[in-house]
């Protein structure tokens, strides 16, 4: 009888422990919000309560950080990159992904000029054989504000421009 009481007591304790662990792990963690591309050099977002790590998903590749920003210097191929973030808690809970933001990396060969403290695209240079040209919003941390009227002159292969 004494053994049966001990077994019932241990079973009850184990059941409460499992319920406690299940209750703790069912806590949700919010998805990161307010994603923003900062001067073309990094992506940032608001801190998520309870998050100890963030997963930065760039076109399906995942990178990890404990900060609320992530550098984008590894993105050098001209393209429009899709970026989304999810948060993870200390006990392993993972949020849904944030909304997606786009990051534009410009076509090499564009010549960027400083005109009256503004940055603009002057001419295509070596990019004149491209079918698609991407003009990024920022160049070396400064905003692109104008495009020269003859920037695409003699670009016979050009089919699209992404700004």
C-alpha positions as CSV (number, residue, x, y, z in Angstrom):
1,X,0.0,0.0,0.0
2,X,2.9,2.3,0.9
3,X,4.4,1.7,-2.6
4,X,1.1,2.5,-4.3
5,X,0.9,5.8,-2.4
6,X,4.4,6.7,-3.5
7,X,3.7,5.8,-7.1
8,X,0.5,7.9,-7.1
9,X,2.4,10.8,-5.4
10,X,5.3,10.6,-7.9
11,X,2.8,10.4,-10.8
12,X,1.0,13.4,-9.6
13,X,4.2,15.4,-9.2
14,X,5.3,14.4,-12.7
15,X,2.0,15.4,-14.2
16,X,2.1,18.8,-12.6
17,X,5.7,19.3,-13.8
18,X,4.6,18.4,-17.4
19,X,1.6,20.7,-17.2
20,X,3.9,23.5,-15.9
21,X,6.4,23.0,-18.7
22,X,3.6,22.8,-21.3
23,X,2.1,26.1,-19.9
24,X,5.5,27.8,-20.1
25,X,6.2,26.7,-23.6
26,X,2.8,27.8,-24.9
27,X,3.6,31.4,-24.2
28,X,3.6,33.3,-27.4
29,X,6.2,35.8,-28.5
30,X,5.2,38.7,-30.8
31,X,6.6,39.1,-34.3
32,X,9.0,42.0,-34.9
33,X,7.4,45.2,-36.1
34,X,8.4,48.4,-37.9
35,X,11.1,47.0,-40.1
36,X,13.1,49.7,-41.8
37,X,16.1,49.8,-44.2
38,X,18.5,52.4,-42.7
39,X,20.4,54.3,-45.4
40,X,20.8,51.2,-47.5
41,X,23.3,49.7,-45.0
42,X,21.2,47.8,-42.5
43,X,17.7,46.7,-41.5
44,X,16.3,47.6,-38.1
45,X,13.1,46.7,-36.1
46,X,11.5,47.4,-32.8
47,X,12.6,45.3,-29.8
48,X,10.3,42.4,-29.0
49,X,9.5,41.7,-25.3
50,X,11.0,38.4,-24.2
51,X,13.2,38.0,-27.4
52,X,16.8,36.9,-26.9
53,X,17.6,36.2,-30.5
54,X,16.3,37.3,-34.0
55,X,16.3,35.3,-37.2
56,X,16.9,37.6,-40.2
57,X,15.6,35.9,-43.4
58,X,16.9,37.4,-46.6
59,X,15.5,35.7,-49.7
60,X,15.3,32.4,-47.8
61,X,18.7,32.4,-46.2
62,X,18.7,32.8,-42.4
63,X,21.1,34.8,-40.3
64,X,21.0,35.3,-36.5
65,X,21.6,38.2,-34.2
66,X,20.7,39.4,-30.6
67,X,20.5,43.0,-31.8
68,X,17.5,44.8,-33.3
69,X,19.4,45.6,-36.4
70,X,21.4,43.6,-39.0
71,X,24.0,44.9,-41.5
72,X,23.3,44.4,-45.2
73,X,26.8,44.8,-46.5
74,X,26.9,41.1,-47.7
75,X,24.3,41.9,-50.3
76,X,26.3,43.0,-53.3
77,X,24.6,41.3,-56.2
78,X,22.2,43.8,-57.9
79,X,18.7,42.6,-56.9
80,X,15.6,43.3,-55.0
81,X,16.0,41.4,-51.7
82,X,13.0,40.3,-49.5
83,X,13.8,40.6,-45.8
84,X,11.7,39.4,-42.9
85,X,12.5,38.8,-39.2
86,X,11.2,36.5,-36.5
87,X,12.0,36.5,-32.7
88,X,12.9,33.7,-30.4
89,X,12.6,33.6,-26.6
90,X,15.0,32.1,-24.0
91,X,12.8,29.0,-23.7
92,X,12.7,28.4,-27.4
93,X,9.4,30.0,-28.5
94,X,9.5,31.5,-31.9
95,X,7.3,34.2,-33.3
96,X,5.7,34.4,-36.7
97,X,7.7,36.3,-39.3
98,X,7.3,40.1,-39.5
99,X,6.0,41.8,-42.5
100,X,8.5,41.8,-45.4
101,X,10.5,44.8,-46.5
102,X,12.4,45.2,-49.8
103,X,16.0,46.2,-50.1
104,X,17.4,47.3,-53.4
105,X,21.0,46.8,-54.4
106,X,22.0,48.9,-57.4
107,X,23.6,47.9,-60.6
108,X,27.4,48.3,-60.7
109,X,28.7,50.7,-63.3
110,X,26.3,53.5,-62.5
111,X,28.1,56.7,-61.9
112,X,26.9,58.5,-58.8
113,X,27.6,62.2,-58.5
114,X,27.4,64.7,-55.8
115,X,25.5,67.8,-57.1
116,X,24.7,70.5,-54.7
117,X,25.0,68.1,-51.8
118,X,22.6,65.7,-53.5
119,X,23.5,62.3,-54.9
120,X,22.3,61.4,-58.4
121,X,22.7,58.9,-61.2
122,X,24.7,60.5,-64.0
123,X,25.3,57.7,-66.6
124,X,25.3,54.0,-66.8
125,X,29.0,53.5,-67.5
126,X,29.7,49.7,-67.6
127,X,26.1,48.9,-67.0
128,X,25.1,49.9,-70.5
129,X,24.8,46.3,-71.7
130,X,22.3,45.3,-68.9
131,X,18.7,44.4,-69.7
132,X,17.7,45.4,-66.2
133,X,19.1,48.2,-64.1
134,X,18.5,48.7,-60.4
135,X,18.9,52.1,-59.0
136,X,19.1,51.9,-55.2
137,X,17.7,54.5,-53.0
138,X,21.0,55.0,-51.2
139,X,24.6,55.0,-52.4
140,X,27.4,55.0,-49.8
141,X,24.9,55.9,-47.1
142,X,23.5,58.9,-49.0
143,X,20.1,59.1,-50.6
144,X,19.9,59.1,-54.5
145,X,17.8,62.2,-55.4
146,X,18.0,62.6,-59.1
147,X,18.7,60.9,-62.4
148,X,20.5,62.7,-65.2
149,X,18.2,63.1,-68.3
150,X,20.6,61.3,-70.6
151,X,21.6,58.5,-68.1
152,X,20.2,55.8,-70.3
153,X,21.3,57.1,-73.7
154,X,22.6,54.4,-76.0
155,X,21.4,51.6,-73.7
156,X,20.1,49.4,-76.5
157,X,19.8,46.3,-74.3
158,X,17.9,48.0,-71.5
159,X,14.4,46.5,-71.0
160,X,13.6,47.6,-67.4
161,X,14.6,50.0,-64.7
162,X,13.9,49.3,-61.0
163,X,14.0,52.3,-58.8
